[in-house]
């Protein structure tokens, strides 16, 4: 098949490369000339494992190309996939301006019988907006569909190649058949539903996962009050098959480019349709207030942040990515500086000066340098380099606190190294 993917962010560029690896002829289209030039050399403006190798491999094989020109990318495409950004608007709902701009640009060039697919995260009803826009521009023989993505940053290539399911939202048998054929190499379950259900499924999935994290955090807060250990509680309830022992992450709250955005957008959408008094608005509220609350609590335990030297380990929002959007560090560091602490940071990939140029942080290149004079070590993100570090060899001849912000360390081990241990919803240890 001949495919065009409009937008070369995380979703677009990974999708384009993977579809090309199936043997299809794929064109990646983006209006950013600098980004397109870099992609032609196999370079992406973010870190994603295995992506650059896949880009170079597929371009060398002649199955993948990139361009800035709609008139090169659209006319021969059997399937046009829109994967542009949908930032939040002022009212909190998804801003569809890039979806509309892409539709307006492709409409005069699309061939009869082409399937126009939305892969971006959009609210129910968006496909009708695109359909109306195409009709207003004189198009009569085309098809539309929704094809939400469920990939995770840091494992986007693997998630795209090995999905739990492929969700196709459409109303025509021809479209279902064509898109099912496109995804046949994945050997994954195919869910065929309406476009509205497909779009709602994406929001529902991310909001459920965010709610699960928030639930774990609320239980952790209660454990702090009564001496229980949240990890033991999770182990106990996880054996219930209705609950499961997967995806429990008590910590500083959810972050990244998807969960905060999708929870806020579903909350705003619910308010817009007259369902304001619901769970999603509360989940967003609890997550927003979590980091200030925890820092106040920990400040009390260590005798105040003023004058303390704090080593922040992990600046990205999760391991295996350099993405700092809604990362815990971007909220923790300004709060600590405001409280009078001196902060040093370390991350294997993320660059603080690029994302937060107006907030002073001394980012260093290794853990040893980061903790050299620290009164407090805060392990924010579970990068392998951080989890495998021998902090016992780095212990200083003074009292030091070790804040395990993801409960990834064993309290006995941390205390054995000589630190005072503080976890999430776990009894403090000295």
N, C-alpha and C positions, 0 to 999 in steps of 0.2 A: 504494500500500500504506500501511497504518498501522503505524508503527514506534514503539517506545519504547526509548530508550538509557538504561540505568541506570549512573550515574557520569558526572561531567562534568569529568574530568581531561583531559590531552592527547588521549588516544585517544577518549574518549567525546564530548567537545564538538566535536572536528573531525569525527568520523564523523556525528554528528547533523546538523551544518550541511551536510555534503556530501550526505548522503542526501536532505535537504530540497531541495537544489539540483537534484536529479533529478526533483522534482515530487511526492515522497511527503509524507505527513503525519507529522511526526516530533515526538515529545515527549521532551525531555531531563529525566531524573529524578535528583534528588540530595537527600539528607537535610540538606544544608548550606543553610539558609535564606538566609544572607548571599550565598553563591555564586550561588544561583538568582536572587536579586534583582539582582545585578550582571549576570548573563548576560542578563536581560530587557532591560537597557540596552545590551547589546552589549559589555560589559566582561568580560574574562577576567583571572584572577589571575596570569597569566604572559604573557610576550611571545611572540607567534607571528605572523610576517608574514601579512597578508591575512585573518586569522581574524576580527577584530572587524568588518570590512566585510562579510564573508560572513554573520556572525550577524545583523547589523542588516538586511541585505538579505532574508534568508529569513524573519525574524520579520515584517518589514513586508509580505512577500508572503502571510503567513498560513499558511506551511507548517511553521513551527517554533515551538514553545513550550516553556517550562520550568516545572517544578513540583516541589514537595517531597512531593506526595501520591501514594502508590501507587494508591489507589482512583480517582484521576483518570487515571493513566497506563497502567494495565495492562489493564483489562477489554476494551477495543476493539482492542488491538494484535494484529496478525497475526504480528508478529515482535518478540520482546523480546530485546534485546542487552545482556548484562551486560559492562560495561567498567569495573568497579571496580578499585581497587588491590589488588595482591597482594604486600605487603611480605615481606621475608625473615623467617622465624621464627628462634628462638634456635639451632636446629640447622642453619641455613643454607638450608633448603628454603623454598619458597613458602608463605606463611601464607594459607590459604583462608578465613579468618574472614569477610571481606567478601563473598566469593562465596556462602558459606553463608547469611549474613544476608540478602542480596538474594533468594536463592532462597526462603527462608522467608517473606519479606514478599510476594513476588509470587505464590506458590503458591495462596493462597485466592482470588485475583482473576483468574488467567489463564483465558482462554476455551478451550473445546475446540478442538483443532486448531492451537493457537498453537505457533510454533517458538521455543524458548528457546535462545539462542545465547550462547556464551561467547567474548568477544573479548579478555578479559584474558589475559596470559601466565600459563599454568598448566602443571603437569607432566602427562604422560600418565596417564590414569585419573581425571582431575578430572570429566569429563563423566559418568562412572558415579556419582560421588558426588552430583552434582546430580540425576541421574536417580533414584537411590535416595531422595534427599531428597524429590523431588516425589511419588514413589509413596507414601512414608510419610505424606505429608500428604493423601493421598486422590485424587491426580490420576491419571487413566487415559488420557485422550485428549490427548496433547501430543507434540511432537517436540523433539529436542535436536540441537545441532550445535556445532562449533567453527569459529571464523572468525578466526584469528590476524591481527594487524596487523603491518605491516612499515614503518611510517612513521618518519621521522627528525625530531627536534625541530629547529626552525629552517626546515624545509621540509615541515612536516606536511600542510598543505593541498594543496600541489602533489603530494606523494607519494601522498596519498589519491585525488586526481583522476587521477593518472597512474602507477598501480602497475605494477611489473614482472610481477606475477601476482596472482590472487585465489585463496587456498587455502581450500577448503571441506572440513571434516571431518564426515562424516555417514554414516548407514547406511540412509537411506530415499531412494528416487528422488524422492519429492515434495519433500523438503527440498533436495536438490541442484538441482532445477528451480526452486524458489522463490528460493533464494539466488543462483542464476545469473541469474535474471531481475532481481533487485534490483541486481546489479552490471553489467548489460548496458551501461549508458551509458559505462562505463569502457573498453570495447573492449580488455580485457586478457585474456591467457591465463587460463583457469580450471583449477585443479588440484583434482580430486575424489578425496579419499582418506579413510581412516578417521579418526575423531577423534583417536586416539592418534598417528597419523602427523602430523596437522596440528599438534598441540600440540608434538610433538617437532621438527617442522620449524622452528618459531619459535626454540626454544632452539638448534637446530643452526645456524641462520643467524647468530645473534648470536655464538655461540661460535666459529664459523669466522672471522668478521670480527675478533673480538678476538684470535684466534690469529694471524691474518695481521699484525696490528699488533705483536703480541709477537714474531713471527718477524723482522719488520723491525728491531725494537729489538735483538734478539740479534745480528743481522748488524752493526748499527751499533756495538755494543759491541766486536765483533771488529775493525771498521774503525778504531776508536780506538786499537787496539793495534798496527796495522800500517801506518797511513798511507793506507789506501784511503778513498775517499769513498763513503758509502753511497748517495748519490743517483746516482752513476755506476754503482754495482753494480745498483741497481734498474732503471735505464735499460737495462742490458745483459740482465738476466734477463727483463724485461718483454716483450721481443720474442718470447719463447717463447710460442706460443699456448696451451700448457697452463698457463701462469702468468699472463700478461697484465700490462699496465703500470698497471692501475687499483688503487685502494685500498691504496697503500703509504704509511703515515704514521709513519715513525720519529719518536719524540719522547719525551714524559714519560709515555707509557702511555695506555691508554684510560680514559675517564671517563664521566660522565653518569648518567642514571637507569636505563639499560638494560644496557649491556655488563657493568659490574661486578656488578650484581645477577644477571643471567642466567648469567654464568660461575660465580659462587659457588653459585647454586641448582642448576645442572647438576652441579657438582662434589659438592655435598651429596647430590643425588639419586643420583649414581653410587655414593657411599659407602653410601647407604642400601640399595641393591640389590646390594651386594657387589662393586662395580667401582671400588674406591678408587684402585687403581694405574693411573691413566690421565692423559691429556694435560690435561684440564680443571682438575684440581687443581694441576698445575704451572703452567699459564698464569696462574691466579689468584695463585699464590705469586710468580711473576716480576713481575707487574704491581704487586702490593702493595709490593714492595721497590725498585721502580725509582726513584722520586723521591728517597728518602734517598741512594741510591747515586750518582745524578747530582749532587746538591748537594754531596756530599762530594768528588767528582771536580772539580767546578767551583771549589769552595772552595780546593782545592790550586792550581789554575791562577791564581787571582786573588790569592793570598796570604792567604786566610782571609776569612770573612764578618764577623768582629767589627769594628765601627766603620764598615762600608761602608754607603753609602746606595744602596738598590736600588729601581729603578722596575719594578713588575710591570705589564705591559701585557696586559690580557685576564684577567678574573676569572671569566667564565662558562666552562662546560666546552667550548663550541664557539661559532662565530659565529652571529649571528641568533637568539639565545635569551638570556634572563636567568637560565636555570637554572644553579645552582651545585652541584647534587648531584654529588659525586665529581669536581668540577673540579680540575685540577692546582693552581690557586691555593690551594685549601683545605688542601692538604698542604704546598705550597711555603712559603707565608707563615709558618705556625707554626714550621717548621724554621728559616727564616732569622732570625726573631725570637729563637728559642732560641739560635741561634749568635751573637747580638749585633748583627745588622744592623738598620738603620732602614729601614722599608719604606713606600713610597708606591704606590698602585694606581690604575689607570684601567680603565674598561670603559664602552662606550656604553650598556649596558642593565642589567647586573647590579648589585645593591646589596649591598656587603659587610656593612654594619651590620645588614641584615635577616637574612642567612643565617649570619653568623659574628659575632654581637654581642659575644662574650666574647674575641675575639682582636683586639688593637689593630692597625688599619691606617688610614692616612690616605688615604682615597679622594678623588681630585680629579676635576675635570670635563673636563680636556683633557690631551692628551699632553704639550704644552709644559710645563705645570705639573708633571706627574709626573716628567719627566726633568730638571727645572731644576737640581738639584744632584747628580744620580745618579753614583755611581761605576760602577754596573752597570745596564744596561738589559736586562730579560728580556722578550722578546716571546713570551708564552705561547700566545696564541690569535690566529688569523689573521683578526681583524676587518678589513674593508676600510679602516677609518680608520687602522689600525695599518700595514697593508701599503703604503698610499699616502702615509704621512707622510715628509716630507723631513727625515730625521734629521741630514743634513749641516748644515742650518741651525740645529740645536739643539746641536751639538758644543761642549763646554766646553774651556777651556784647562787640561786635566789629563788624565791617562790614564783612559780609560773602556773598559769591556768591554761588548760587545753579545752577549748570549746568544740565539741564534735557536732557540727550543725546538721549532719545527715545520719547520725548514729551508725557510722561505718566502722568505728573502732571498738575494741573490747575494753570496757572500763578498767578491768584488772590489769590489762597490759599497759594502759596509759598511766595508771597509778604506779605500776612497777617501774616505769621509766622515770618516775619522780615528779610527775605533774599532778595538779588538782584537776579532776575530771568533771566537766559539765556537759551533759548531753541534752537531748530533746525528750522531755517526759521520762527521764531516768533519774534515780537518786544521785546527787552529786557525791563524788568520792575524792578523798584526799589521802 
